Amino acid sequence: MKGNSRAANSAEANENDQTGVKTTSSNATASGQSPVVMDVQLEVHKTFCDMAKRKLNVIVTGLPETNCSDLDEMKAADTLSFMHLCETPFC
């Protein structure tokens, strides 16, 4: 009976290895971490970098809407409006 139990456990372990649910030493990298853990760490790092980058964004309100249909004209009009805003002293 115990022999059958061991075989069942072995088959179960192999099944877990194939599905990637159970991390084994064969899945470990040179750093000792599984690829799943490394992927999660990379995503967390990217998220924190993105949040830090977004903290530097500036939101400008009060600029008039441009009525241009062409994207290049719209960008030029927005740039001109922003430059005019920056050049005008705030009194």
Buried (B, 14 or more C-beta within 10 A) or exposed (E): EEEEEEEEEEEEEEEEBEEEEBBEEEBEEEEEBBEEBEEEEEEEEEEEEEEEEEEEEEEEEEEEEBEEEEEEEBEEBBEEBEEEEEEEEEE
